[in-house]
Amino acid sequence: MIRPNLGRKWSRVAEVATIPATATNDSDRQPFIPALRCGHTYPLDSADCERAGMGTIARGYVVYTEPAEGIKSNMRLILNHDYRIHSVTGWPDDDMPDFMEIVLEREAQP
């Protein structure tokens, strides 16, 4: 069961897309989840990037989203920028998470 008032934290809507095996470049995408409610992205500091196994990634971020099934590493989260999904964790870590924590790598430079 989702905690009361949790939905109020979802102030943004992102798209989740896959890059098909037949893609010739990273801009070839297939929509996977067209509208995923989420909060803002937050930058990770170097210690958080290292703990997430992203020590060489210069631009690591985290975003919290509504629960959704099937989101995996190397998919793309499209919000204000394009992000490669590095890891996805449901919280609490059980069959019915209240929210998802998604660790991201920024794809494009500003």
Secondary structure, 3 states (H helix, E strand, C coil): CCCCCHHHHCCEEEEEEECCCCCCCCCCCEEEEEEEEECCCEECCHHHHHHCCCCCCCCEEEEEECCCCCCCCCCEEECCCEEEEEEEEEECCCCCCCEEEEEEEECCCC
